[in-house]
Amino acid sequence: MRSDPSVPPADAPGATTGETLAGAAAGAGIRVRDLTWRPYGRARPVLRDLDLDVAPGERVLLAGPSGSGKSTLLRAVAGLLHTADAGDLSGAVTVGELAPQSIPGAVGLVLQDPGAGRVASSIGRDVAFGLENVGCPAADMPARVAAVLAEVGLTMPPESSPDTLSGGESQRLALAGALAMEPSVLLLDEPTAMLDATTAAQVRRVVDGVATRRGLTLVVVEHRLDGWVDLVDRLVVIDDDGQVVADGPPGEVLEQHADSLARQGIWVPGLPEPEPLRVDLPPVGSRAAGGVVAGGVVAGGASVGEVVVRARGLRVEHRSRRLGEPSRTTLAVDGTDLVARSGRALALVGPSGAGKSTLLTALGGLREPTAGRVSLTVPHEATVDGPPHRWTSPEVARAVAWVPQRASTAMLGRTVRGDVLTTPDALGLDPAMAAARADALLAALGLQHLADADPRHLSGGEQRRLAMASAVAHAPALLLADEPTVGQDRRTWAAVTGLLAAAREEGAAVVVATHDAGVVASADDVLAVTAPAGIPTTPTTPPEQARRPLVARAGPLALLAAALCVLPLPALLDTWRQGLVVLGVEVVLALLALLAPGAGPAPQGRIRGVAARLVPAVVAVAGVAWSAWLLGGRDLEVAAGAALRVLCLLVPSAVVVGHLDPEALGDHLAQRLHLPARPVVAATAALQRLQSFDALWRELMTTRRVRGVQAGRHAVAARAREAVVVTGGLLVGALGQASSLALAMDARGFAEARRRTWAGPAPWRAADTVAVGAGLLVVVAAVAARLLLG
């Protein structure tokens, strides 16, 4: 791999990726021998005895049916199969005659979901993550980050949040993160699957330009070959058994095997799109909201073509807040009018980030609009009044079905078949009819052999098809499908589009958000959705001009130390009077900490944020007071003393936690306390992902709402049980996110990092000393109160 013997090895002191690979051959060869991989829980291997050779600098397009193991092969080439998955692995993979992970950063992997690969809260720090792992000096990182961002066409400041990026920009950021380490092999897993045609073409041009300039060995996985065949040297096709069945120059492979490849599900350029599969759905009974009967009349008396949902002047805003940052409000949909009719399909089209997904959830009552009105008319016997976001879960479920863009959050059943039956069971539909319909759906979508499998173990394409089956299992009046054909081959695409047509024939109003030209062509109506012009986002003041609270001017290590200073308080405070004095001191210090002197707009929501963080503390305090009252002879003073001790312990944390930036905390822990890099990075990443738990919780609750199993507002016991169930789902989702994060981190050299550097500074300022002093002052107040108030 190395052509210059003067280049130091990767583990030599001072060696960085740039130094290691600058003199090496630009591209490295790939050799795969007898590769077999069987994930735990699956009877059949995903890959079986696979052999593959890729020459240095060669460009390969890897194609195959859905579930054939293409993504698995990329992970094997990157040396990451055991990072996020468990299973039986045999065979050998080498890159440049070395193990894939022997030189961190030599293999760059861009995951199918670019959001899953984010490892930082700013785009600059995200790109720098790989450079940190290979020991690049901090002084060299800004220039290298700026250069790679420019190379992929990202022009926003490095401090920009990844949350503000469009789909195409997110793909470019993921590409930049892989390229920063100067890889010799670049692996891309469906890099354009979720993008509109224009953005996809832009991403392909960027990849082509980067690969040409750097001479990289390139392997791209895609279902749709259009746009890629002219950019690669070779087309490799894997079949359902995970074995290579065609290999050669793209033109020759397509000319010789076009019909065979099409039968396997490969999207062969030039061939017409397949006809949607005819899906005959068994009825589910008279309680279905949809359901065309004789004469073109929908059950309940409404005619085909009647309005099912109408939106007028719809406006939806997203509100979010991350640790260490002010709250942010983003306008996603503004002034949209829309009508969807029974027995007709409406396609929502537009660029990535235009608000199509948000619009779908607002139409179905899954999100409350900020302004405007949504009217949903359901043709069944139980007419429901009011906007749909105020309906109960069963009322929404009977009328609405939703296929989310992230299909993994739509899984509620313990088995594939159980998931399909979740909503029919919740609505009390006839069990025999529901079971017959579920079996027909699984057969149509090619999932019948997985009926007893755990839905979480399915591939991405299989999960999306399962979400479709579960959505139409109860014959809804309104079907909302968000990119339902992503990740599907020709065969499964025909099944999914056939199911959309079947739902329309049953009388449902079908609304599809899609970039798929075939889905758009089959729709009865098309609505172009554009991002709101001049999207207003708060705060609008640049961070360098905004006033910051005093507490935000201290570093994260000092804030953490100040919060930990109060740990001795429970042992120091004996009576409620002592606790009251200390609480008073803490309140005064908190108010001072929240002051924001200086010029510029004042930050908003400071006290409100602390109050919100204290809500769980108040619940805990109430529990402690109740227990102390019962166990302390029902003495109010004993109860008050116990409650105040706990409250004094929690108030400082409620003040400082909103200003703890996870990345800055990691910088300080590693550089000032010299803690080991691996646990520091892992803790920092965990804190960042923790901030996304509220979004995951909302997605899980939205799924329960639209599937008819969400507890009612006044059913306290049912809501408590639901909280336990959703918490379990949250933990499962968190494990999935952790696996994706681990994969993304190890793909950028984290697993093999020998000497790590840090992109961010970790200074100790006067404000840090003041913050620690404030924490100690609370302890001094507690000692004084104990001495004076006995």
C-alpha positions in Angstrom: 0.0 0.0 0.0 2.8 2.4 0.8 5.0 3.6 -2.1 7.3 5.9 -0.1 9.4 4.0 2.5 10.2 7.3 4.2 6.6 7.7 5.4 6.3 6.7 9.1 4.0 3.9 10.1 0.6 4.8 11.4 1.6 4.1 15.0 4.8 6.2 14.9 4.8 9.3 17.1 3.5 12.2 15.3 2.1 10.3 12.4 -1.3 11.5 11.2 -3.5 10.1 8.5 -2.3 12.8 6.1 1.3 11.9 6.8 0.7 8.2 6.6 -1.2 8.2 3.3 0.3 11.1 1.5 3.0 9.0 -0.1 0.9 5.9 -0.4 -0.9 4.7 -3.5 -4.1 6.7 -3.8 -6.3 3.6 -4.0 -5.9 0.3 -2.3 -7.0 -3.1 -3.6 -9.7 -5.2 -1.9 -9.6 -8.9 -1.5 -12.6 -11.0 -0.1 -12.3 -14.7 0.2 -14.9 -17.3 1.3 -16.9 -14.6 3.2 -19.9 -16.0 5.1 -22.0 -14.0 7.6 -25.0 -15.3 9.4 -26.5 -12.8 11.9 -27.7 -14.3 15.1 -31.4 -15.0 15.0 -31.4 -15.8 11.2 -31.4 -19.4 9.9 -29.8 -18.5 6.6 -26.5 -16.6 6.0 -26.8 -13.1 4.5 -23.5 -13.7 2.6 -22.3 -17.2 1.7 -18.7 -18.1 0.5 -18.4 -14.8 -1.3 -15.2 -14.1 -3.3 -14.4 -10.6 -4.7 -11.3 -8.7 -5.9 -11.2 -5.0 -6.5 -8.1 -3.5 -8.0 -6.5 -0.3 -6.6 -8.3 2.8 -7.9 -11.1 0.8 -9.5 -14.7 2.0 -9.2 -17.3 -0.7 -8.5 -21.1 -0.5 -8.5 -22.5 -3.2 -6.3 -26.1 -4.2 -7.0 -28.5 -6.9 -5.9 -32.0 -7.6 -4.6 -33.3 -6.1 -1.4 -31.8 -8.1 1.5 -29.0 -9.7 -0.5 -26.2 -8.5 1.7 -24.8 -5.5 -0.1 -24.6 -3.3 3.0 -23.2 -6.3 4.9 -20.4 -6.6 2.4 -19.5 -3.0 2.8 -19.3 -3.4 6.5 -17.1 -6.4 6.1 -14.7 -4.5 3.8 -14.6 -1.8 6.4 -13.9 -4.3 9.1 -17.0 -3.4 11.1 -19.2 -6.4 10.9 -18.9 -7.1 14.6 -19.1 -3.5 15.7 -22.9 -3.2 15.5 -24.1 -6.7 14.8 -23.6 -10.2 16.3 -23.3 -13.3 14.2 -21.2 -16.1 12.8 -18.4 -14.8 10.5 -15.9 -16.8 8.4 -13.6 -16.0 5.6 -11.1 -13.2 5.1 -11.1 -9.6 4.0 -8.0 -7.5 3.3 -7.5 -4.0 2.0 -4.1 -3.3 0.5 -3.0 -6.8 1.9 -3.8 -5.6 5.4 -6.7 -6.0 7.8 -9.3 -3.3 7.1 -8.8 -1.6 10.4 -5.1 -1.9 10.7 -4.6 1.7 9.6 -7.3 3.9 11.0 -9.0 5.9 8.3 -7.7 3.9 5.4 -11.3 2.8 4.6 -14.0 5.4 4.6 -17.6 4.2 5.0 -20.6 6.4 4.4 -23.7 4.8 5.9 -27.1 4.5 4.3 -28.6 7.0 6.8 -26.3 10.0 6.9 -27.9 11.2 10.1 -26.9 8.0 11.9 -23.3 8.9 11.3 -23.3 12.2 13.0 -20.8 12.3 15.9 -20.8 16.0 16.8 -23.0 19.0 17.2 -21.3 21.1 14.5 -20.3 20.2 11.0 -16.7 21.3 11.6 -16.3 19.1 14.7 -18.0 16.3 12.9 -15.5 16.3 10.1 -12.6 16.7 12.6 -13.7 13.5 14.5 -11.6 11.2 12.3 -8.6 13.5 12.4 -8.8 13.4 16.2 -8.7 9.6 16.1 -5.5 9.5 14.1 -3.7 12.0 16.2 -3.7 15.0 13.8 -2.3 18.1 15.6 -5.1 20.4 16.6 -3.5 23.3 14.9 -3.7 21.5 11.5 -7.3 20.6 11.8 -9.1 23.8 10.9 -7.4 24.1 7.5 -8.0 20.4 6.7 -11.6 20.6 7.8 -12.1 23.7 5.7 -10.5 22.1 2.7 -12.6 19.0 2.8 -15.8 20.9 3.3 -15.0 23.0 0.3 -14.2 19.8 -1.7 -17.7 18.4 -1.1 -19.4 21.8 -1.7 -20.5 22.6 1.9 -20.1 26.4 2.2 -21.7 27.1 5.5 -19.5 28.0 8.6 -18.0 25.0 10.4 -19.9 26.0 13.5 -23.2 25.3 11.8 -25.4 22.6 13.3 -25.9 19.4 11.3 -29.6 19.7 12.2 -30.0 22.6 9.7 -28.7 20.6 6.7 -30.9 19.3 3.9 -30.8 15.7 2.8 -28.2 16.3 0.1 -26.1 18.5 2.5 -26.2 15.7 5.1 -24.9 13.2 2.5 -22.1 15.7 1.7 -21.2 16.1 5.4 -21.0 12.3 5.8 -18.8 12.2 2.7 -16.6 14.9 4.1 -16.2 13.0 7.4 -14.9 10.0 5.5 -12.6 11.9 3.2 -11.0 14.0 6.0 -8.7 11.1 6.9 -7.4 10.6 3.4 -8.8 7.1 2.9 -7.6 4.9 0.1 -10.9 3.1 -0.2 -14.3 4.8 -0.1 -17.5 2.8 0.5 -20.9 4.4 -0.1 -24.2 2.7 1.0 -27.1 4.0 -1.1 -25.9 7.6 -1.0 -28.8 9.0 -3.1 -31.7 6.8 -2.0 -33.5 9.5 0.0 -32.8 12.4 -2.4 -34.6 14.1 -5.2 -33.2 13.8 -8.7 -31.5 17.1 -8.7 -29.8 16.7 -5.4 -28.9 13.0 -6.2 -27.2 14.2 -9.4 -25.2 16.8 -7.3 -24.1 14.1 -4.9 -22.9 11.9 -7.7 -20.9 14.7 -9.3 -19.2 15.4 -5.9 -18.4 11.7 -5.5 -17.1 11.5 -9.1 -14.9 14.6 -8.6 -13.5 13.4 -5.3 -12.7 9.9 -6.6 -11.0 11.3 -9.7 -8.9 13.9 -7.9 -7.8 11.4 -5.2 -7.6 8.2 -7.3 -9.7 6.4 -4.7 -10.9 2.8 -4.9 -14.7 3.3 -4.8 -17.5 0.8 -4.1 -21.0 2.1 -4.3 -24.2 0.2 -3.3 -27.3 1.3 -5.1 -30.6 -0.2 -6.1 -31.2 2.1 -9.0 -28.2 2.0 -11.4 -29.2 5.1 -13.5 -26.6 7.8 -13.0 -23.9 5.5 -11.7 -23.2 3.2 -14.6 -21.3 5.9 -16.5 -19.2 6.7 -13.5 -17.9 3.3 -12.6 -15.5 0.7 -14.2 -17.3 -2.4 -13.1 -20.7 -3.7 -12.1 -21.0 -6.6 -9.5 -24.3 -8.2 -8.9 -25.1 -10.3 -5.8 -28.2 -12.6 -5.7 -30.6 -13.5 -3.0 -28.1 -16.1 -1.6 -25.4 -13.5 -1.1 -23.2 -14.7 -4.0 -21.8 -12.9 -7.0 -23.8 -13.8 -10.1 -22.6 -11.2 -12.6 -19.3 -9.2 -12.7 -17.7 -7.1 -15.4 -17.8 -3.7 -17.2 -21.3 -2.2 -16.7 -22.2 -2.1 -20.4 -21.3 -5.8 -20.9 -23.1 -7.0 -17.8 -26.2 -5.1 -18.6 -26.2 -6.2 -22.3 -25.7 -9.9 -21.5 -27.8 -10.2 -18.3 -30.4 -7.4 -18.6 -33.4 -9.7 -18.5 -31.9 -12.0 -15.8 -31.0 -9.0 -13.7 -34.4 -7.5 -14.0 -36.0 -10.8 -12.9 -33.7 -10.7 -9.8 -35.0 -7.2 -9.0 -32.1 -5.1 -10.3 -33.1 -1.7 -11.7 -31.6 -2.1 -15.1 -31.2 1.3 -16.9 -33.4 1.6 -20.0 -36.0 -1.0 -19.0 -39.5 0.3 -18.2 -40.5 0.3 -14.6 -42.4 -2.9 -13.6 -46.1 -2.9 -13.4 -47.5 -2.6 -9.9 -48.3 -6.0 -8.5 -52.0 -6.8 -8.4 -52.8 -7.2 -4.7 -56.3 -8.6 -3.8 -56.9 -7.6 -0.2 -59.4 -9.7 1.8 -62.0 -7.4 3.5 -61.9 -6.7 7.2 -65.5 -6.1 7.9 -68.0 -3.2 8.1 -66.0 -1.4 10.8 -63.3 -0.4 8.4 -63.1 3.3 7.6 -62.3 2.7 3.9 -63.6 -0.1 1.8 -65.1 0.3 -1.7 -68.3 -1.7 -2.1 -70.5 -2.2 -5.2 -71.4 0.9 -7.2 -68.2 2.8 -6.3 -69.5 3.8 -2.8 -67.3 3.8 0.2 -68.6 2.1 3.4 -70.6 4.6 5.4 -72.2 6.2 2.3 -69.5 8.5 0.9 -68.8 8.4 -2.9 -65.4 7.8 -4.4 -63.8 11.2 -5.0 -65.2 12.8 -1.9 -62.9 14.9 0.2 -61.3 12.9 3.1 -58.8 15.5 4.3 -58.5 19.2 3.6 -55.8 21.6 4.8 -56.2 25.4 4.7 -53.3 27.8 5.4 -51.4 25.1 7.2 -48.3 26.3 9.1 -46.1 24.0 11.2 -43.1 25.0 13.3 -40.4 22.7 14.8 -39.1 23.6 18.3 -35.9 22.0 19.5 -33.3 22.6 22.1 -29.9 21.1 22.7 -27.7 21.2 25.8 -25.5 24.2 25.8 -27.6 26.0 23.1 -30.6 28.3 23.1 -33.9 26.9 22.0 -34.6 27.0 18.3 -37.8 27.3 16.3 -37.8 26.4 12.6 -40.6 26.9 10.2 -41.2 23.7 8.3 -44.6 24.3 6.5 -46.1 27.7 5.8 -49.5 28.5 4.2 -50.1 25.1 2.6 -53.5 24.3 1.1 -54.3 20.6 0.2 -57.2 18.3 -0.6 -57.1 14.5 -0.7 -60.0 12.5 -1.9 -61.3 9.0 -1.4 -60.1 6.5 -4.0 -57.4 8.9 -5.3 -53.7 9.2 -4.8 -51.9 12.5 -4.2 -48.1 12.7 -4.6 -46.2 15.3 -2.6 -43.0 16.2 -4.5 -40.3 18.7 -3.9 -36.6 18.9 -2.8 -35.2 17.3 0.3 -36.0 19.4 3.4 -39.1 21.0 1.8 -41.4 19.9 4.7 -43.2 16.9 3.0 -42.8 14.6 6.1 -44.0 17.3 8.4 -47.0 18.0 6.2 -48.0 14.3 6.3 -48.0 14.1 10.0 -50.1 17.3 10.3 -52.7 15.9 7.8 -53.2 12.8 10.0 -53.6 14.6 13.3 -50.2 13.3 14.4 -48.8 16.8 14.9 -50.7 20.0 16.0 -50.4 22.7 13.4 -49.1 26.1 14.5 -51.7 27.8 12.4 -54.3 26.9 9.8 -56.8 24.1 9.9 -57.0 20.4 9.0 -60.4 18.9 8.4 -60.6 15.1 8.3 -63.9 13.4 7.3 -64.2 9.7 7.9 -66.8 7.6 6.1 -67.8 5.3 8.9 -70.6 5.2 11.5 -68.7 6.9 14.3 -68.4 10.5 13.0 -65.7 12.4 14.9 -65.8 16.2 15.2 -63.0 18.7 15.7 -59.4 18.8 14.3 -57.8 15.4 14.1 -54.9 16.3 16.5 -57.5 16.3 19.2 -59.0 12.9 18.4 -58.3 9.9 20.6 -55.9 7.2 19.5 -58.6 4.7 18.4 -60.4 7.5 16.5 -57.2 8.4 14.6 -56.3 4.8 14.0 -59.6 3.9 12.5 -59.3 6.7 10.0 -55.6 7.2 9.4 -52.5 5.0 8.6 -49.0 6.3 8.5 -45.8 4.9 7.0 -43.0 7.0 8.6 -39.7 7.7 6.8 -37.8 6.0 9.5 -39.7 2.6 9.4 -37.8 1.2 12.4 -39.9 3.4 14.8 -43.2 1.9 13.4 -42.6 -1.6 14.8 -44.9 -2.5 17.8 -45.4 -6.2 17.5 -43.1 -8.9 18.9 -43.3 -10.7 15.6 -43.8 -9.6 12.0 -47.3 -11.0 11.8 -48.1 -9.7 15.3 -47.1 -6.2 14.1 -49.5 -6.3 11.2 -52.3 -7.4 13.5 -51.7 -4.7 16.1 -54.1 -2.1 14.8 -56.9 -4.6 13.8 -56.8 -6.0 17.3 -56.8 -2.6 18.9 -59.9 -1.6 16.8 -61.8 -4.8 17.6 -62.0 -6.0 14.0 -63.0 -9.6 13.3 -60.0 -11.7 14.2 -60.4 -14.3 11.4 -60.8 -11.6 8.7 -57.9 -9.6 10.1 -55.7 -12.7 10.2 -56.6 -13.6 6.5 -55.8 -10.0 5.5 -52.5 -10.0 7.4 -51.4 -13.3 5.7 -52.3 -11.9 2.3 -50.3 -8.7 2.9 -47.2 -10.6 4.1 -47.4 -12.9 1.0 -47.8 -9.9 -1.4 -44.8 -8.1 0.2 -42.5 -11.2 0.3 -42.5 -11.3 4.1 -44.4 -14.5 4.7 -41.2 -16.5 5.5 -40.4 -13.9 8.2 -43.9 -14.0 9.9 -42.5 -15.2 13.2 -39.3 -13.1 13.1 -38.6 -10.2 15.3 -39.3 -7.0 13.3 -36.2 -5.3 14.7 -34.0 -7.9 13.0 -35.3 -7.2 9.5 -33.3 -5.2 6.9 -34.2 -1.6 6.2 -36.2 -2.5 3.0 -38.0 -5.3 4.8 -39.0 -3.0 7.7 -40.4 -0.5 5.2 -42.5 -3.2 3.6 -43.7 -4.3 7.0 -44.7 -0.7 7.9 -46.7 -0.7 4.7 -48.5 -4.0 5.6 -49.3 -2.8 9.1 -50.6 0.5 7.8 -53.2 -0.9 5.5 -54.1 -4.0 7.6 -57.3 -2.2 8.9 -58.4 -0.6 5.6 -58.0 3.1 6.6 -59.7 6.0 5.0 -56.5 8.0 4.8 -53.1 6.4 4.0 -50.0 8.7 4.6 -46.9 7.1 3.2 -43.5 8.8 3.5 -41.0 7.5 0.9 -42.5 4.0 0.9 -40.4 2.7 -2.0 -36.9 3.6 -0.7 -34.6 0.7 -0.5 -36.7 -1.6 -2.7 -35.7 -3.6 -5.7 -37.9 -4.0 -8.8 -39.8 -6.9 -7.3 -40.5 -5.4 -4.0 -41.1 -2.0 -5.6 -43.9 -3.6 -7.6 -45.3 -5.1 -4.4 -45.3 -1.7 -2.5 -46.8 0.3 -5.4 -49.3 -2.5 -5.9 -50.3 -2.1 -2.3 -50.7 1.6 -2.7 -53.0 1.0 -5.6 -55.0 -1.6 -3.7 -55.5 0.9 -0.8 -56.7 3.4 -3.3 -59.1 0.9 -4.9 -60.5 0.1 -1.4 -61.5 3.8 -1.1 -58.7 5.2 0.9 -57.3 8.7 0.1 -53.6 8.0 -0.5 -51.1 10.8 0.1 -47.5 9.9 -0.7 -44.3 11.9 -0.1 -41.8 10.7 -2.7 -38.9 11.3 -5.0 -39.8 8.2 -7.0 -40.8 9.2 -10.6 -42.8 5.9 -11.0 -44.9 6.6 -7.9 -45.5 10.2 -9.0 -46.5 9.0 -12.5 -49.1 6.7 -11.0 -50.7 9.3 -8.8 -54.0 11.0 -9.7 -52.8 14.4 -8.4 -49.4 16.0 -7.7 -48.6 18.8 -5.3 -45.2 20.5 -5.4 -44.0 21.3 -1.9 -41.4 24.0 -1.5 -39.5 25.0 1.6 -40.9 28.2 3.2 -39.1 31.2 1.7 -36.7 32.8 4.1 -37.3 30.2 6.8 -37.3 32.1 10.0 -35.3 30.4 12.7 -34.9 31.6 16.3 -32.6 32.7 17.7 -31.8 35.0 14.7 -29.0 36.7 16.5 -25.6 35.3 15.7 -24.1 33.6 18.8 -21.2 36.0 18.9 -23.6 39.0 19.2 -26.1 37.5 21.6 -25.8 38.1 25.4 -25.0 35.1 27.3 -26.0 34.3 30.9 -23.1 34.4 33.4 -23.5 30.6 33.9 -22.9 30.1 30.2 -19.6 31.9 30.4 -18.0 29.3 32.6 -16.5 26.1 31.1 -18.3 22.8 31.4 -15.7 21.3 33.8 -16.2 24.2 36.2 -20.0 23.9 36.0 -19.8 20.1 36.6 -17.5 20.8 39.6 -19.9 23.4 41.0 -22.8 21.0 40.8 -20.8 18.2 42.5 -19.7 20.5 45.3 -23.2 20.2 46.9 -23.0 16.4 47.3 -22.2 16.7 51.0 -25.4 18.7 51.7 -27.6 15.7 52.8 -25.0 14.9 55.5 -24.7 18.6 56.6 -28.3 19.5 56.9 -30.4 18.2 59.9 -33.5 20.4 60.0 -35.9 22.1 57.6 -34.7 25.5 58.8 -31.1 24.8 57.7 -32.4 23.5 54.4 -34.4 26.6 53.9 -31.4 28.8 54.4 -29.3 26.8 52.0 -32.1 26.8 49.4 -32.3 30.5 49.7 -28.6 30.9 49.0 -28.9 28.6 46.0 -31.8 30.6 44.6 -29.9 33.8 44.9 -26.9 32.3 43.3 -29.1 30.9 40.5 -30.7 34.2 39.8 -27.2 35.8 39.6 -26.0 33.0 37.3 -28.9 33.6 34.9 -28.2 37.3 34.6 -27.0 38.3 31.1 -25.3 41.6 31.3 -23.9 43.4 28.2 -25.2 44.7 24.9 -27.5 42.8 22.4 -30.7 40.9 22.8 -31.3 39.1 26.0 -31.5 35.3 25.9 -35.0 34.0 26.3 -36.5 31.2 28.5 -33.7 31.1 31.1 -35.9 30.8 34.2 -38.5 28.7 32.3 -35.8 26.2 31.3 -34.6 25.8 34.9 -38.2 25.3 36.0 -38.8 22.7 33.4 -35.7 20.8 34.5 -36.9 21.0 38.1 -40.2 19.2 37.4 -38.7 15.7 37.8 -36.9 16.9 40.9 -40.2 18.1 42.4 -41.7 14.7 41.8 -38.7 13.1 43.5 -38.9 15.5 46.4 -42.6 14.8 46.9 -41.9 11.1 47.1 -39.1 11.6 49.6 -41.3 13.9 51.7 -44.1 11.3 51.7 -41.9 8.5 52.7 -40.2 10.5 55.4 -43.6 11.5 56.8 -44.8 7.9 56.9 -41.6 6.6 58.4 -40.9 9.5 60.7 -43.9 9.2 62.8 -45.9 11.5 60.5 -43.9 14.5 61.6 -44.1 17.4 59.2 -40.8 18.8 60.2 -39.0 15.5 59.5 -40.8 15.4 56.1 -39.9 19.0 55.3 -36.3 18.5 56.3 -35.9 15.4 54.1 -37.6 17.2 51.1 -35.4 20.3 51.4 -32.2 18.2 51.6 -33.1 16.6 48.3 -34.2 19.8 46.7 -30.9 21.6 47.7 -29.0 18.8 46.1 -30.9 19.1 42.8 -31.3 22.8 42.3 -27.6 23.5 41.2 -27.8 20.7 38.7 -31.0 22.1 37.2 -29.2 25.5 36.7 -26.0 24.2 35.1 -27.1 21.2 33.1 -28.7 23.4 30.4 -25.3 25.0 29.7 -23.2 21.8 29.6 -22.0 21.4 26.1 -21.1 17.7 25.7 -18.2 18.2 23.3 -16.7 21.0 25.4 -17.1 18.8 28.5 -15.2 15.9 26.7 -12.5 18.3 25.7 -12.0 19.5 29.3 -12.2 16.0 30.8 -9.5 14.7 28.4 -7.2 17.7 28.3 -7.4 19.1 31.8 -8.0 15.9 33.8 -6.2 13.7 31.4 -8.9 11.0 31.5 -8.6 8.1 29.0 -9.9 9.1 25.5 -12.2 6.1 24.9 -14.5 6.6 27.9 -14.5 10.3 27.4 -15.5 10.1 23.7 -18.1 7.4 24.5 -19.6 9.5 27.3 -19.7 12.6 25.1 -21.4 10.7 22.3 -23.9 9.3 24.8 -24.8 12.8 26.1 -25.3 14.0 22.5 -27.6 11.0 21.7 -29.4 11.5 25.0 -30.6 14.9 23.7 -32.4 13.0 20.8 -34.3 10.8 23.2 -37.2 13.3 23.4 -37.6 13.1 19.6 -37.4 9.3 19.7 -40.0 9.3 22.5 -42.3 11.5 20.4 -41.9 9.1 17.4 -42.8 6.1 19.5 -45.8 7.8 21.0 -46.9 9.0 17.5 -46.7 5.4 16.3 -48.8 4.2 19.2 -51.3 6.9 18.5 -51.8 6.1 14.9 -51.9 2.4 15.6 -54.7 2.8 18.1 -52.9 1.6 21.2 -52.1 4.9 22.9 -53.6 5.3 26.4 -56.3 7.9 26.9 -55.6 11.1 28.6 -57.6 10.4 31.7 -56.6 6.7 32.1 -53.9 7.1 34.7 -53.2 3.4 35.2 -53.1 2.8 31.4 -50.8 5.7 30.9 -48.5 4.4 33.6 -48.3 1.0 31.9 -47.8 2.7 28.5 -44.9 4.7 29.9 -43.2 1.5 31.0 -43.8 0.0 27.5 -42.6 3.1 25.6 -39.6 3.3 27.9 -38.7 -0.2 26.9 -39.1 0.8 23.3 -37.0 3.8 23.9 -34.2 1.7 25.3 -34.4 -0.6 22.3 -34.3 2.4 20.0 -31.4 3.8 22.0 -29.5 0.5 21.6 -30.2 0.8 17.9 -28.9 4.3 17.8 -25.9 3.3 19.9 -25.1 0.6 17.4 -25.3 3.0 14.5 -23.2 5.5 16.3 -20.6 2.9 17.2 -20.5 1.9 13.5 -20.1 5.5 12.4 -17.4 6.2 15.0 -15.4 3.0 14.2 -15.7 3.8 10.5 -13.7 6.9 11.3 -10.9 5.2 13.1 -12.2 5.3 16.7 -11.8 1.6 17.3 -8.1 1.5 16.4 -7.2 5.0 17.6 -3.7 4.7 19.2 -3.0 8.3 20.1 -6.0 10.7 20.0 -5.9 14.5 19.8 -8.7 17.0 20.4 -10.0 19.7 18.0 -11.5 21.9 20.7 -9.5 24.0 23.3 -10.0 23.5 27.0 -9.0 26.8 28.7 -9.6 27.6 32.4 -10.9 31.1 32.8 -11.7 33.4 35.6 -15.4 32.6 35.2 -14.5 28.9 35.9 -13.0 29.8 39.2 -16.0 31.9 40.1 -18.4 29.0 39.2 -16.5 26.6 41.5 -16.4 29.2 44.2 -20.2 29.5 44.0 -20.5 25.8 44.5 -18.2 25.9 47.5 -20.2 28.9 48.9 -23.3 26.7 49.1 -21.4 24.2 51.2 -20.1 27.0 53.4 -23.7 28.2 53.8 -24.7 24.7 54.9 -22.0 24.5 57.5 -22.9 28.0 58.8 -26.6 27.1 59.0 -25.8 23.9 60.9 -23.7 25.8 63.4 -26.0 28.7 63.9 -29.4 26.9 63.7 -28.3 23.7 65.4 
